[in-house]
Amino acid sequence: MSTAPGTDAGDSGSLAGRLAEVKGRVAEAARDAGRDPDAITTIVVTKFHPAALVAELAELGVLDIGENRHQEAQAKAAELGDLELRWHFVGQLQSKKARQVRAYASAIHSVDRAALVDALRSDEASVDCFVQVNLTEDPGRGGVAPEALESLAEHVLETAGLRLRGLMAVAPLGEPARPAFARVRAMSERLRRLEPTASDLSMGMSHDFRDAILEGATHLRIGTAITGNRPVAG
């Protein structure tokens, strides 16, 4: 029998303990930034973890769950359909999977090209979305180039069924995170000239969420700091 969620060997403390620790660090960073901690949403990313861990998170009061892979997210959302969870799709999304993701996701954080916007179009219901910006020179990292931000954002705003919330970004590897997040905040000012309500910033993960909060993050995507090490495939 597998070990209960949140108590795997190698984890430091319980799931509840890690969640409380991260909440405390989020609140501290928010206070240091002169912000209200309650204005920051912590999305717990549960990639590779079982649905049982998501259920335990729900018991601890976590309603915002992030997933990177459609097949895994779809299965968990179906299994946990009786829980009032908000599923955030935070990984790269293939256009051919877009409509399936819409069926369970409350928000899609990785909108990065016109073809995906077209695939997400709906005349029946709206879904929140974030335009992902690429902070590197590597197009394989995902995200729209900063110079193409306005064009893509305008396309989102013109497309039925999409509610533009703001920007998403991943800090580049091998360089300080805070200056990168400051660039995203500057890009957010450009976006708000097109749509003043699109002010949210989805940025900050387990290793850099303090820097993200100091630069205005409204949505954090935190995995291992809360869930513990990912299960080893066997």
N, C-alpha and C positions, 0 to 999 in steps of 0.2 A: 504494500500500500504506500502511496506517495505521502510525503510530509505535508502537513496542513499548510495552506497558503500563508505566507508571511513569516513562516518559521523554518525555512530551508536552512540547512547547514551552510555556513558562510555568510548568511545575512547578519548584520549587526543590529540586534534588537528586533522587536516585533514590527509588524506592518503599522499598527497603531502608533508605536513609538516613533518610527521614521516619519509618518505623516505629521505627527505633532511637532517634531523637530523642524521639518520643512516649513510648516505653518508659522512657527516662531521666527525663523530666518526671513521669511517673506514679510512678516509684520515689521521686523526690525529694519529691513531695507526700505520698506515703505515709509516708516517714520523718519529715517535718515533723509529720504527724498522729499519730505514734507507732504506725503500723500496718504490717502486713506487706504489701509490694507484691504478693506471690504470692496474697494473698487478694482481689485486685481483678482482675476479668475485663474486658479491653478487647475490645469488639465493634467490628469494623471495618465501617462502613456503606458499602456499595458501590453505592448508588443511581445509576443511569444509566451506571455503568461496565460494561465487557464482562466476560463470564465468564472471559476470558483473564487479566484482572487478579486475579480471585478465585483462579484457579489459581496465579498468581505469589505471592499472599499465602500460599497453602497451602504452597508451597515454602519460604517464609520462616518457617514454623511457626505461622501464624495459622489457627486452626480455628473461631473464632467470627465469623460473618459476619452482618451486619444488612442487612435490606432493608425498604423502605417500601411498595412496591407489589406486590400479589399476582402479577399477570401476569408481571412481571419476575423476581420471586423464584422462581416456579414454573419458569420456563424455565431459569434458571441452575442451580437444584437438580437438574433433570433432566439438563442437559448435564454437570454435574460430579458425577454420582451415584457415580462410582468413588472420590471423595475422601471422607474421613471428616470432613466439615464439620458444624458445629452452626449451623443457620440460625435466626436470631432475627428474628421479624417485629416491627418497631418502629413501623410506621405505623398510621394509622386503618384499621380493619377492618370491612368491611360484613358483616352477619350472614349474608347469602347466600353469601359466600365462605369462611365459617369452616371448614367441613369440608375444603375444598380446602387451606386453609393448614395445617390439622392434619396433612395427609398428608406434608408435608416439614419443618415447623418443629419445632425442639427446644423453643423458648420463644416465647410471644406476650406482648409487653410492653405492649399497648395495650387491655387489657380494661377497659371503661369503662361498661358498661350491662348490665342483666339480660338483655335480648334476645340480646346477644352471648354471654353465659354459657350460655344455653339452647342456642344454636346450636352451641357448642363441646362440648357434652355427648357423652360416649362411654362405652360399657360395654366397649370393647375395648382401649383403650390410654390412657395418661396423657400429658399435655403440661404443661410448666411454664408458669405464667402470672404476670403482674404486673398488679395493679390500677393503672391510670393515674389520677392525681389532677390536676385542673385547678387551677392556681395563679393563674388570672386570673378576671375577671368575664365573660369572653366564652365562652359555651357552644360556640361554633364551634371553639374551640381543641382540643377533645377532652379527655376525662378526666371522672371523676366529681367532683361538688362535694364539698369536704371534709366537709361535714355529713352526706353520704350514704355515707361510706366504709364504716362498719361494716355497713350494710345490704347493700351490694354484696359485701363480703368474705364475709359469712355465706352469701350465695347461692353464691359460688364454692366455699366449703368444703362445701356440701351437694350439689354437682353432681359426678356421676361423671365421671372422666376428666380432671379438672383438679387440678393440684398447685400450690397458692398459694405463690409464692416471696417476694413482698413487694410493694413499690410502685415505680411508674415516674412520672417527672415531667419536664417541660420548663420551664426557668426562663423567666419572662415577659420579653418584650423591653422594653428601655428602663428597666430597673431592675437594681440589683446582684443578682448571682446567689446569693451566699452566704446572705443572709437567706432567700431563697426555698427553698434547699436545707435550711436549718435548720428551716423549717416542715415539710418532708417528713419530716425525721428525727423531729420531734415526732409527726407522724401515724403514723409507723412504730411508735412506742411504743404508740399506741392499737391498731394492728393486731395487735401481738404479745400483747395481752391476749386476743384471740380465738384466735390461733394462734401460739404461741411460736416455731415454726420459720420463720415467714414474715418473716424479718429482712432480706432482701436489698433493696437500693435501687438501682434502675436510673435513674441521673441523671448528667448531665455530658456535654457534647459538645465539639467541637474548641476552642471559645472559652472554655469555663468549667469544664473537667474538674478543674482544680486545686481550685476552690472546692467542687466536688462531693465530691472525695476528703476534703477537710478536714471535711466534714459527714457522712462515713460511706458514701459511694457504694461499692457492691460491683461494679456493672456500669456501664461507661462506653460510650457510643455515639458513636464518633469516626469522622468521615468525612474531610473535606478535609485535615485536618492530616496524615493518613496517605496517602490516595489521591491527593491533589492536586486541582486544579480539575476539576469535572465536564466531560465532553466536551460540546462545543457541538453541538446537534442540527442536522443538515444534510440 
